[in-house]
Amino acid sequence: MNLKSDKLEILNKYAELLNECKTARLTGTRGVDEIFKLQILDCVPSVEFLPVKPQSKIIDVGSGGGLPGIVWSIMRPDLKIILLDSIQKKCTAMQNIVNALNLNNVEIICGRVEELKDLRAKFDLASARAVGNLKLTLKLLTPLVKSGGRILTFKGAKLNDELNECNIKDWRKLNLTEPQIKYYENDNAEQDKNINSSRCVIFWDKIILKIKKPSR
């Protein structure tokens, strides 16, 4: 994806703010260039899989430093994005970043996704970049998504192992389509053996259930 100069400027500023944060560790990568190349650019290819409709609602679970949610909010200011994390220090740091970048389409919620019942079936897309294996991801994210919505996560080298651990019944039980996998390259990730490069996004769409009319 070719980045326009105005988007590139904001994304670079975001990398600087992540690097400058001293109150919470928001990313395992250090240095502005490394954060930009290995973390922020790693989220950009997923933008094409976001809802097309303006004002669609997205939740980024376990957002940490705002990856990918803040990247999405910069690239798609027409979307409404919630960043969810259970650690208050990270939520405070994300709020400071959102304020510094003047992002008006972002809300931050501090809490555990399992406990926030009022968020169920509210979103057009739910995502997690670093929550856990696929079974856990589906368990956490599926209740958040409306019928017709999408669940999206990022995976790297262990994707096939995690898919083998999942049974087709795991997503059929949740009224999900079979997963779609879209691979991409982040050549910068080869420079850092400690980073688990995403390398692909995997997503499921939530099936719209047909309401059966009562027989006469």
N, C-alpha and C positions, 0 to 999 in steps of 0.2 A: 504494500500500500504506500503510495506516494504521500508524504506529509506536507501540507501547506505550511508556509513560513509562520503563520500566526499560531497554528497548532504546535509546530515544532518548538517555538519560543516558550509556550506554556508548559509543554512536556519537559523541556530542559529546566525550567524553573521548578517544576515538581521534583525533578531529580535532585536539585540543589537543596530543596526543603527537606527531603528524606535524609539526605546526607548530613544536614545541619542539626537534625533532631537529637537532643541529648537526654530527653526525659524518658524515652522508650525506644527499644530496639525494634525498628519497623521493617527492616529487611536484613537478610544475612549478608548482603553485598555491601562493600564499603567503597567510597569514592564516587564522585558525581558521574564520571564517564562510565564506570562499571555499572552503576545503578541504572543509568539511562540505557545502556546497551543490553544488559543481561536481564533486567527486570521490566522496565517500561516498554522497550521495543518488543519484548516477548509477549506482551498483552495486546499489542496493536492488531495483529492478524485476526483476532477474535471479533473485532468490531463488525465485520461483515455478517456475523451470525446473530446480531442483536435484532430486536423487533424493528420492523420498518416503520410502523405507525408512530407518529409523534405523540408524546405524553405517555407512552408505554411505561409501566412501572417495573423496575429491576431491583433485585436485592443481591448484594455481594456478601456472602456469609463467611465469617472469619477473615474479614478484610485486612486486618493487621495494619499495614501502612497505606491502604487504599488501592491495592493491586488485586484485581483489575478495575475496580469501580471508579476510581478517580480518573484513570486513563479513559474509560468509557465516557465519563461525564464531560471531559475535555473534547473528545472526538465527536460526541453526540449530545450537544447541549439541549436538544429537544426532548430528551428522555428524563424521566424522574428516577433518581437512583438513591437507594438506601444502602449505607455501609453499616454492617452489623459486626460487632466484636464484643467478646465477653470481658475484655481487659480494659479497665477505665483509663489507664495511662495511654493506651493506644488510641482510644476514642478521643481523648482530649487532644492528642497530637494530631490526629486526622482532622479534627475540627479546626485547629490552628492552620493546617495546610489548606483546607477548603476555604477558609476566610482569606488567607494570603493570596490565593489564586482567583478569588472572587467567583467561585462556582455557586451559582444560584439554584442549581438543579439537584443538589445533594442534601440528604438528611443523614445524620449519624445516630444510631441507636446502640446503647451499651446493654448487652444481655446475652443470655444463652438461647439459641434458636429453639431448643426443645421446650423452653418455658414460656415463649411468647406466643400464646395461642391466638391472639388477636391478629397475627400476621398471616394466618392460614388462608390460602386461596385468594391472595390479594395481588399476586404479581404475574406479569406476562413472561418474566424470565427470572430464574434463580440460579445463582452461580457460586462456585467455591473454587479457589485456586490452590489452596493448601490445607484442606480440611482432613482428608484421610482417604481410605480406599473407596472403590466405587460403591460397594454395598452401603457403607456409612454415608457417603455422599447422597445416594438416592434416598436413603431413609430420612435424612435431614432436610433435603431440598424439596422433595415431591409434595409434601403437604402445603408448601408455600405458594405453589403455582396453580393458576386457574386452568380449567379445561381449555385446551388449545394453546397453552403456554409452553415454555421450554425450560429444560434443565441443562446447564452447560458447565463443564469442568475442564480442567487442563491436565494433561498427562504427558509423561515422558517415557523413559525406557521400560518401565514396569507395566505399561498398559496391558500387554497381552497376558501377563500373569494375573492381573486383576480381573480381566475379562473372563479368564478361565475359572476364576473363583465365583463369578456371578453365573447364575443359571437364568435361562430365558424367562423362567417363572418369576424371577426377582423383579423384572420390570413389567411383565404382564400383570402381575398382582397389583401393581401400582397404576395400571392403565396407561402405561408408557409404550411408545413405539420402540422398535429395535434401535439400538444406538447408531448414530452416524459419526464417523471419524474423519476429521479433516486434518491432514498433515501440513506442516509448514517448516521452514528452516529459520533458525536463528544462529547464523554463523558465528556471532560474537560469543555464544555460550561455550564454544569449543575452547575458548581461552581460559575458562575457569572450571576446573574439575570438581569444585565443591558445590556448584550450582546444579540443581536438577532441572535442566531446561525442559520447558513444557513440550515443545516439538509437535504437539497436536492438541486440538480441542475435540472433545467428544460430547455429543448432546442427544437428548431424548426429547420428543414432543409428547405432551400429555393429550391423550385421546379425548375427543369430545364425545361424551356418552349420549347416545340417543335415548330420549325418554319414551318409553313404551306407552302407547295409548291403551287405556283399559278396554278390554273386549266387551262388547254389548251382548 
